[in-house]
Amino acid sequence: MLKCWTSILVTKIYKIKLEEDPGSDDLVLPIPTELLNQMGWDIGDDLVWTDNFDGSYSLAKEVDKLKKKAYNKHNDDSN
């Protein structure tokens, strides 16, 4: 018997409004916990904005170019 597997990629679009920090007037992007978990991001991770030149931007975890892996506190071996 031949089994077939189908994989469907479902993309969820998040629309998040920037908030202003009243103490510093900095803009803050409150990323939902669900999205943090899905992306493998953690509080304190450095994220990089990329202009897609179509009116949109992408956000990704900064990659340690020397180690060729995404940096987060769980793989920090600087100590």
SEKOLDREN-129264 format. One line per 10 residues: their letters; for each residue x, y, z of N, C-alpha, C. Coordinates in nm, 2 decimals. Each point is the difference from the previous one (the first is absolute). Layout:
A = X/Y/Z/X/Y/Z/X/Y/Z  ...
This chain:
MLKCWTSILV = 0.08/-0.12/0.00/-0.08/0.12/0.00/0.09/0.12/0.00  -0.03/0.09/-0.09/0.08/0.13/-0.01/-0.07/0.11/0.08  0.09/0.06/0.09/-0.05/0.10/0.09/0.05/0.14/-0.06  -0.09/0.09/0.00/0.04/0.14/-0.05/-0.01/0.09/0.12  0.09/0.09/0.01/0.00/0.10/0.10/0.00/0.14/-0.07  -0.09/0.08/0.06/-0.01/0.14/-0.05/0.03/0.09/0.12  0.09/0.10/-0.03/0.04/0.10/0.10/-0.06/0.13/-0.05  -0.07/0.07/0.09/-0.05/0.13/-0.04/0.06/0.10/0.10  0.06/0.10/-0.06/0.06/0.11/0.08/-0.11/0.11/0.02  -0.04/0.02/0.12/-0.10/0.10/0.03/0.07/0.12/0.06
TKIYKIKLEE = -0.02/0.11/-0.06/0.06/0.13/0.05/-0.10/0.08/0.07  0.03/0.04/0.12/-0.09/0.09/0.07/0.06/0.14/0.00  -0.08/0.10/-0.03/0.05/0.13/-0.01/-0.03/0.07/0.13  0.10/0.06/0.06/-0.01/0.08/0.12/0.00/0.15/-0.03  -0.09/0.07/0.05/0.00/0.14/-0.01/0.01/0.06/0.14  0.12/0.06/0.02/0.03/0.05/0.14/0.03/0.15/-0.01  -0.07/0.07/0.09/0.03/0.15/0.00/0.11/0.03/0.09  0.09/0.09/-0.05/0.11/0.05/0.08/-0.06/0.07/0.12  0.07/-0.01/0.11/-0.04/0.08/0.12/0.11/0.09/0.04  -0.03/0.11/0.07/0.10/0.09/0.04/0.03/-0.02/0.15
DPGSDDLVLP = 0.12/-0.02/0.04/0.04/-0.01/0.14/0.00/0.14/0.06  -0.09/0.02/0.10/-0.02/0.13/0.05/0.12/0.05/0.07  0.09/-0.08/0.05/0.12/0.04/0.07/0.11/0.05/-0.09  0.01/-0.06/-0.12/0.11/0.03/-0.09/-0.04/0.06/-0.13  -0.13/-0.01/-0.03/-0.05/0.03/-0.13/0.04/-0.09/-0.11  0.07/-0.11/0.03/0.04/-0.10/-0.10/-0.12/-0.07/-0.05  0.00/-0.05/-0.12/-0.10/-0.08/-0.06/0.02/-0.15/0.04  -0.10/-0.07/0.03/0.01/-0.14/0.05/-0.10/-0.08/-0.09  0.05/-0.11/-0.04/-0.08/-0.10/-0.08/-0.03/-0.12/0.09  -0.12/0.00/0.06/-0.04/-0.11/0.09/-0.03/-0.13/-0.07
IPTELLNQMG = 0.10/-0.08/-0.02/-0.02/-0.13/-0.07/-0.08/-0.10/0.09  -0.11/-0.06/-0.05/-0.07/-0.09/0.07/0.08/-0.13/0.04  -0.03/-0.05/0.12/0.07/-0.12/0.04/-0.01/-0.12/-0.10  -0.12/-0.01/-0.06/-0.02/-0.11/-0.09/0.10/0.01/-0.12  0.02/0.13/-0.05/0.10/0.02/-0.11/0.14/-0.02/0.05  0.04/0.04/0.12/0.13/-0.02/0.05/0.03/-0.15/0.00  -0.09/-0.08/0.05/0.02/-0.14/0.01/0.01/-0.07/-0.14  -0.09/0.05/-0.09/0.00/-0.06/-0.13/0.13/0.03/-0.08  0.06/0.12/0.03/0.12/0.04/-0.07/0.13/-0.05/0.07  -0.02/-0.05/0.12/0.12/-0.04/0.07/0.08/0.12/0.06
WDIGDDLVWT = -0.07/0.11/0.02/0.06/0.12/0.05/-0.03/0.00/0.15  0.09/0.07/0.07/-0.01/0.02/0.15/0.02/0.14/0.03  -0.05/0.04/0.12/0.02/0.14/0.05/0.15/0.02/0.01  0.05/0.11/-0.06/0.15/0.03/0.01/0.07/-0.04/-0.13  -0.07/-0.07/-0.09/0.06/-0.03/-0.13/0.02/0.13/-0.08  0.10/0.01/-0.08/0.02/0.11/-0.09/-0.07/-0.04/-0.13  -0.09/0.09/-0.05/-0.07/-0.02/-0.12/0.04/0.10/-0.11  0.00/-0.04/-0.12/0.05/0.08/-0.11/-0.12/0.03/-0.09  -0.02/0.13/-0.03/-0.10/0.05/-0.10/0.05/-0.01/-0.14  -0.07/-0.05/-0.09/0.04/0.00/-0.14/-0.11/0.07/-0.09
DNFDGSYSLA = 0.04/0.10/-0.07/-0.10/0.07/-0.09/-0.02/-0.09/-0.13  -0.12/-0.04/-0.02/-0.03/-0.08/-0.12/-0.02/0.08/-0.13  0.01/0.13/0.02/-0.02/0.09/-0.12/-0.13/-0.01/-0.07  -0.10/-0.04/0.07/-0.14/-0.01/-0.05/-0.10/0.06/0.10  0.05/0.08/0.09/-0.08/0.06/0.10/-0.01/-0.09/0.13  0.07/-0.12/0.00/-0.01/-0.08/0.11/0.15/-0.03/0.06  0.00/-0.05/0.12/0.13/-0.03/0.06/-0.01/-0.14/0.05  0.12/-0.06/0.02/0.01/-0.13/0.06/0.08/0.01/0.13  -0.02/-0.08/0.09/0.06/0.00/0.13/0.06/-0.14/0.02  0.13/-0.01/0.04/0.06/-0.13/0.02/0.10/0.01/0.11
KEVDKLKKKA = 0.03/-0.11/0.07/0.10/0.00/0.10/0.13/0.02/-0.06  0.08/0.08/0.07/0.14/0.03/-0.05/0.08/-0.13/0.00  0.07/-0.02/-0.11/0.09/-0.12/-0.01/0.14/0.04/0.03  0.06/-0.09/0.09/0.15/0.02/0.03/0.07/-0.05/-0.12  0.06/0.09/-0.08/0.06/-0.04/-0.13/0.12/-0.09/0.02  0.07/0.02/0.11/0.12/-0.09/0.03/-0.04/-0.14/0.03  -0.11/-0.02/0.07/-0.04/-0.13/0.04/-0.11/-0.06/-0.10  -0.05/0.09/-0.09/-0.10/-0.04/-0.10/-0.12/-0.06/0.07  -0.04/0.06/0.11/-0.13/-0.04/0.06/-0.06/0.12/0.07  -0.13/-0.01/0.02/-0.07/0.11/0.06/0.04/0.01/0.14
YNKHNDDSN = 0.02/0.12/0.05/0.04/0.02/0.14/-0.12/0.01/0.09  0.01/-0.07/0.11/-0.09/0.02/0.11/0.07/-0.03/0.13  -0.06/0.02/0.11/0.06/-0.02/0.13/0.03/-0.15/0.02  -0.07/-0.09/-0.07/0.02/-0.14/0.03/0.12/-0.05/-0.08  0.05/0.07/-0.10/0.12/-0.05/-0.06/0.12/0.10/0.01  -0.01/0.08/0.10/0.11/0.10/0.03/0.11/-0.07/0.08  0.11/-0.03/-0.07/0.11/-0.06/0.07/0.12/0.10/0.02  -0.04/0.13/0.02/0.10/0.10/0.03/0.06/0.00/0.14  -0.07/-0.08/0.09/0.05/0.00/0.14/0.10/-0.11/0.02
